[in-house]
C-alpha cells in the first residue's frame, strides 16, 4: 500500500472542494455537482475525458444524483477542476450546509403534477449556490417529488416537496351516476358515491390528480396545483419520516419562501452537530410549524445570517 503523504489539513481543505479521500491512498474521488441529476451530452463527454486524464477511468453515481470520478491524485486536483470548468461543471456538495437538490423527472413523467426540473433548478440557485457560505448545524438535504408516488422519497429528506393537484369538485354537476368514473380513477379509494352524490374524503385524498377530467359530466374538471412540504426526514443509522406542514402551498414562490424560512430557523435554533429532525424533536413539531408558517423568522433574517454559528458543523462527508 502506498505511503500516505497528504496532510490531514490538506485532506480537510480539498474535502471542502468536493474531493473525498480514497482510504489509505493519496487519491481522491471528485464529486461533480449536477442540478437535479441533469447534465448535457457535452458535459458527459467532458467528465469521461477528465476521468481518463486525471482519474482511474471509473465514474460512479451517488444517491444524491451527483457523479464521482475516482482515483484523482492530490496534485492533479486543480487541473481536474479547471478541466471540467470548461464545460460549466464544478465539484462540491460536502459540509454542514445546504446540499445539492435532488428531484424526480416529474417535468416529463406522465404522473408529474409540477415542473420538478424548474423548481429544483431554482432551489439550487437560491439555496445551494446562494447559501453556499452559510454554515448550518449539519448537512441539509432537499428533494422535490412531482407527485404523491414519492419516487425520490421527499419525506426522508430534511425538507421534501411533493407536487399536488387538488381536485375541484362541482357538486352541482354530479348526477350520482351508478358507474362513477371518478371513483374508478381514484387509486386510494378516497372518492366514493354516498347515496346519489360523489364524496371525496379530504383526509384520505393525497391530491394525486388522477381523478381530474375523468367525470363524463365535468364534476371534477379541473384542479389546483399545490406544493406539500415535509420537514425533518432523514435516513441512515437512524431513520425518521418527515412530517407535513398543515398548509398546502399554491404558489411556487410561497414554497420557495418557506424553504428559506426553514433553513434560517435551522441555522438559528439547531445545535451544532444536530440534524434537523433532531432539532424538531427537541423543540416540538407544532412549535416549529408555527414559526415556519409565520413571518417571524424572515424578520430576523439578517441577524441570523450575520451570527457566528456552527463554525465547525456536524457533517463528516
C-alpha positions as CSV (number, residue, x, y, z in Angstrom):
1,X,0.0,0.0,0.0
2,X,1.3,3.5,-0.9
3,X,2.5,5.7,1.9
4,X,0.0,8.4,2.6
5,X,1.7,11.8,2.2
6,X,-1.2,14.2,2.1
7,X,-1.6,16.0,5.4
8,X,-4.8,15.9,7.5
9,X,-5.1,19.7,6.9
10,X,-4.8,19.4,3.1
11,X,-7.2,16.5,3.1
12,X,-9.7,18.6,5.0
13,X,-9.2,21.5,2.6
14,X,-9.9,19.5,-0.5
15,X,-12.8,17.8,1.1
16,X,-14.5,21.2,1.3
17,X,-13.9,21.4,-2.5
18,X,-15.7,18.0,-3.0
19,X,-12.7,15.6,-3.1
20,X,-13.1,12.7,-0.7
21,X,-10.0,10.7,0.2
22,X,-10.0,7.1,-1.1
23,X,-9.0,5.3,2.2
24,X,-5.3,4.5,2.5
25,X,-4.1,6.3,-0.6
26,X,-3.2,9.8,-1.9
27,X,-6.1,9.5,-4.4
28,X,-9.5,11.1,-4.1
29,X,-13.0,10.8,-5.5
30,X,-14.0,14.0,-7.2
31,X,-17.7,14.8,-6.5
32,X,-19.2,16.7,-9.5
33,X,-22.3,18.6,-8.9
34,X,-25.3,18.2,-11.1
35,X,-28.5,20.3,-10.9
36,X,-31.1,17.6,-10.0
37,X,-29.2,14.9,-11.9
38,X,-29.2,16.7,-15.3
39,X,-26.1,17.1,-17.4
40,X,-25.7,17.7,-21.1
41,X,-24.2,15.3,-23.6
42,X,-21.1,17.6,-23.9
43,X,-20.7,17.7,-20.1
44,X,-21.0,13.9,-20.0
45,X,-18.2,13.7,-22.6
46,X,-16.1,16.1,-20.6
47,X,-16.5,14.0,-17.4
48,X,-15.4,10.9,-19.3
49,X,-12.3,12.6,-20.7
50,X,-11.5,14.0,-17.2
51,X,-11.8,10.5,-15.7
52,X,-9.3,9.2,-18.2
53,X,-6.9,12.1,-18.0
54,X,-6.9,12.7,-14.2
55,X,-8.6,9.7,-12.6
56,X,-8.5,5.9,-12.9
57,X,-11.2,5.9,-15.6
58,X,-14.0,4.9,-13.2
59,X,-17.1,7.1,-12.7
60,X,-19.7,6.4,-10.0
61,X,-23.1,7.8,-9.3
62,X,-24.2,8.9,-5.8
63,X,-27.6,8.6,-4.3
64,X,-27.9,12.4,-4.4
65,X,-27.6,12.5,-8.3
66,X,-24.1,13.7,-8.3
67,X,-21.1,12.0,-10.1
68,X,-17.8,10.9,-8.6
69,X,-14.6,10.4,-10.6
70,X,-12.4,8.0,-8.7
71,X,-8.6,8.0,-8.4
72,X,-7.8,11.7,-8.8
73,X,-4.3,12.3,-7.4
74,X,-3.9,15.1,-4.9
75,X,-1.5,17.1,-7.1
76,X,-4.0,16.8,-10.1
77,X,-7.0,18.2,-8.2
78,X,-6.7,21.8,-9.5
79,X,-6.0,20.5,-13.1
80,X,-9.2,18.4,-12.8
81,X,-11.3,21.3,-11.6
82,X,-10.0,23.6,-14.3
83,X,-10.7,20.9,-17.0
84,X,-14.4,20.3,-16.1
85,X,-15.0,24.1,-15.5
86,X,-14.6,24.5,-19.3
87,X,-17.9,22.5,-19.6
88,X,-19.6,24.6,-16.9
89,X,-19.1,21.9,-14.2
90,X,-17.9,22.2,-10.6
91,X,-17.1,20.0,-7.7
92,X,-18.5,20.3,-4.2
93,X,-21.5,19.0,-2.3
94,X,-19.9,18.4,1.1
95,X,-20.0,20.0,4.5
96,X,-22.6,21.3,7.0
97,X,-24.7,23.3,4.6
98,X,-27.4,23.0,2.0
99,X,-26.6,20.1,-0.2
100,X,-27.3,19.8,-4.0
101,X,-31.0,19.3,-4.5
102,X,-32.4,16.1,-6.0
103,X,-35.7,15.7,-7.9
104,X,-37.6,13.1,-9.8
105,X,-38.3,13.5,-13.5
106,X,-41.8,15.0,-12.8
107,X,-41.4,17.5,-15.6
108,X,-41.6,14.8,-18.2
109,X,-43.2,11.9,-16.3
110,X,-46.9,11.1,-17.1
111,X,-47.7,11.4,-13.4
112,X,-45.8,14.7,-12.7
113,X,-48.0,17.5,-11.3
114,X,-45.4,20.2,-11.1
115,X,-42.3,21.2,-13.1
116,X,-39.8,19.5,-10.9
117,X,-36.8,20.5,-13.1
118,X,-37.6,24.2,-13.0
119,X,-38.4,24.2,-9.2
120,X,-35.3,22.2,-8.3
121,X,-33.1,24.5,-10.5
122,X,-34.5,27.5,-8.7
123,X,-33.8,25.8,-5.3
124,X,-30.3,25.0,-6.5
125,X,-29.7,28.7,-7.5
126,X,-31.2,30.2,-4.3
127,X,-30.1,27.8,-1.6
128,X,-27.3,25.6,-2.8
129,X,-25.5,28.4,-4.5
130,X,-27.0,31.4,-2.7
131,X,-26.5,29.9,0.8
132,X,-23.2,28.2,-0.1
133,X,-21.3,30.1,2.6
134,X,-24.0,29.8,5.3
135,X,-22.9,27.3,8.0
136,X,-25.6,25.0,9.4
137,X,-25.6,22.6,12.3
138,X,-25.3,19.7,9.9
139,X,-25.9,18.8,6.3
140,X,-29.3,19.8,4.9
141,X,-30.9,17.8,2.1
142,X,-33.7,18.9,-0.1
143,X,-35.7,16.7,-2.5
144,X,-38.5,17.6,-5.0
145,X,-41.1,15.0,-6.0
146,X,-43.5,15.6,-8.8
147,X,-46.4,13.6,-7.3
148,X,-47.5,11.5,-4.3
149,X,-45.8,8.4,-5.8
150,X,-42.8,9.7,-3.9
151,X,-40.2,8.1,-6.2
152,X,-37.4,10.4,-4.9
153,X,-38.6,9.9,-1.2
154,X,-39.0,13.6,-0.3
155,X,-40.3,12.8,3.2
156,X,-36.9,11.1,4.0
157,X,-35.0,14.4,3.4
158,X,-34.6,17.3,5.8
159,X,-37.1,19.1,3.6
160,X,-39.2,17.5,0.9
161,X,-41.6,18.9,-1.6
162,X,-44.3,16.8,-3.2
163,X,-46.4,18.1,-6.1
164,X,-50.1,18.2,-5.6
165,X,-53.2,18.6,-7.8
166,X,-56.2,19.4,-5.5
167,X,-59.4,18.3,-7.3
168,X,-62.1,21.0,-7.6
169,X,-65.4,19.1,-7.1
170,X,-68.5,20.8,-8.5
171,X,-71.4,19.1,-6.7
172,X,-74.0,20.7,-8.9
173,X,-72.5,18.9,-12.0
174,X,-72.6,15.5,-10.3
175,X,-75.6,13.5,-11.2
176,X,-74.8,10.5,-9.0
177,X,-74.5,8.1,-11.9
178,X,-74.2,4.4,-10.9
179,X,-70.9,4.0,-12.7
180,X,-68.7,6.8,-11.3
181,X,-65.6,7.2,-13.4
182,X,-64.1,9.4,-10.6
183,X,-64.5,6.6,-8.1
184,X,-62.9,4.2,-10.5
185,X,-60.0,6.5,-11.2
186,X,-59.0,7.1,-7.6
187,X,-56.1,4.8,-6.7
188,X,-56.6,5.1,-2.9
189,X,-60.4,4.9,-2.7
190,X,-60.8,8.4,-1.4
191,X,-63.6,9.1,-3.9
192,X,-66.9,7.2,-3.3
193,X,-70.6,7.5,-4.1
194,X,-72.5,8.3,-0.9
195,X,-76.2,7.9,-1.8
196,X,-76.6,9.6,-5.1
197,X,-73.6,12.1,-4.7
198,X,-69.9,11.7,-5.1
199,X,-67.9,12.3,-1.9
200,X,-64.1,12.9,-1.8
201,X,-62.7,12.2,1.6
202,X,-60.3,15.1,2.1
203,X,-58.4,13.3,4.9
204,X,-57.7,10.3,2.7
205,X,-57.2,12.2,-0.6
206,X,-53.5,12.6,-1.4
207,X,-54.1,15.1,-4.3
208,X,-52.6,12.8,-7.0
209,X,-54.8,14.4,-9.6
210,X,-55.7,11.0,-11.2
211,X,-59.5,11.8,-11.0
212,X,-59.3,15.1,-12.7
213,X,-61.0,15.2,-16.1
214,X,-62.5,11.7,-15.8
215,X,-66.1,12.6,-14.9
216,X,-68.3,12.5,-18.0
217,X,-70.4,15.4,-16.6
218,X,-67.4,17.6,-15.7
219,X,-67.9,17.4,-11.9
220,X,-64.1,17.2,-11.4
221,X,-63.0,19.1,-14.5
222,X,-60.0,20.9,-13.0
223,X,-57.7,21.1,-10.0
224,X,-55.4,23.5,-8.1
225,X,-51.7,22.9,-8.4
226,X,-50.0,22.8,-5.0
227,X,-46.8,22.0,-3.1
228,X,-46.9,19.9,0.1
229,X,-43.8,20.4,2.3
230,X,-42.4,17.8,4.7
231,X,-39.9,18.6,7.4
232,X,-37.4,16.6,9.4
233,X,-36.9,13.4,7.4
234,X,-33.6,11.5,7.4
235,X,-32.2,8.1,6.7
236,X,-29.1,6.2,7.6
237,X,-28.3,4.7,11.0
238,X,-31.4,6.5,12.3
239,X,-34.5,6.8,10.1
240,X,-37.1,9.5,10.5
241,X,-40.1,10.1,8.3
242,X,-40.7,13.8,7.8
243,X,-44.0,15.4,8.9
244,X,-46.1,17.5,6.5
245,X,-46.9,21.1,7.2
246,X,-50.7,21.5,7.6
247,X,-50.8,24.0,4.8
248,X,-50.5,23.1,1.1
249,X,-48.9,26.0,-0.7
250,X,-50.5,27.0,-4.0
251,X,-47.7,29.1,-5.5
252,X,-44.1,28.2,-6.2
253,X,-42.8,31.5,-4.7
254,X,-44.6,30.8,-1.5
255,X,-43.0,27.3,-1.4
256,X,-39.5,28.8,-2.0
257,X,-40.1,31.4,0.7
258,X,-41.0,28.5,3.1
259,X,-37.7,26.7,2.3
260,X,-35.8,29.8,3.2
261,X,-37.6,30.1,6.5
262,X,-36.8,26.5,7.3
263,X,-33.1,27.0,6.6
264,X,-32.9,30.1,8.6
265,X,-34.8,28.5,11.5
266,X,-32.5,25.5,11.5
267,X,-29.4,27.8,11.5
268,X,-30.7,29.8,14.4
269,X,-32.4,27.1,16.5
270,X,-30.4,24.0,15.7
271,X,-27.4,22.9,17.9
272,X,-24.1,22.2,16.1
273,X,-24.0,18.5,15.1
274,X,-27.7,18.1,15.3
275,X,-29.7,17.0,12.2
276,X,-32.9,19.0,11.5
277,X,-35.0,16.0,12.6
278,X,-33.4,16.1,16.0
279,X,-33.9,19.9,16.2
280,X,-37.6,19.3,15.6
281,X,-37.8,16.5,18.1
282,X,-36.2,18.8,20.8
283,X,-38.4,21.8,20.1
284,X,-41.6,20.1,19.1
285,X,-43.1,19.9,15.6
286,X,-46.1,22.1,16.4
287,X,-43.8,24.9,17.6
288,X,-41.5,24.6,14.6
289,X,-44.6,24.6,12.3
290,X,-45.9,27.7,14.0
291,X,-42.6,29.5,13.4
292,X,-42.3,28.4,9.8
293,X,-45.9,29.4,8.9
294,X,-45.4,32.9,10.4
295,X,-43.1,35.7,9.2
296,X,-41.2,35.9,12.4
297,X,-38.1,34.1,11.0
298,X,-37.8,36.3,8.0
299,X,-37.9,39.4,10.2
300,X,-34.7,38.1,11.8
301,X,-33.1,37.0,8.6
302,X,-30.1,39.3,8.5
303,X,-29.4,38.8,12.2
304,X,-29.5,35.0,11.7
305,X,-27.2,35.2,8.7
306,X,-24.7,37.6,10.5
307,X,-24.4,35.5,13.6
308,X,-21.2,33.4,14.0
309,X,-22.8,30.0,14.3
310,X,-21.7,26.4,13.6
311,X,-18.2,27.2,12.6
312,X,-17.4,23.5,12.9
313,X,-20.5,21.7,11.7
314,X,-21.5,18.1,12.3
315,X,-21.2,16.8,8.7
316,X,-18.2,14.4,8.1
317,X,-18.7,14.0,4.3
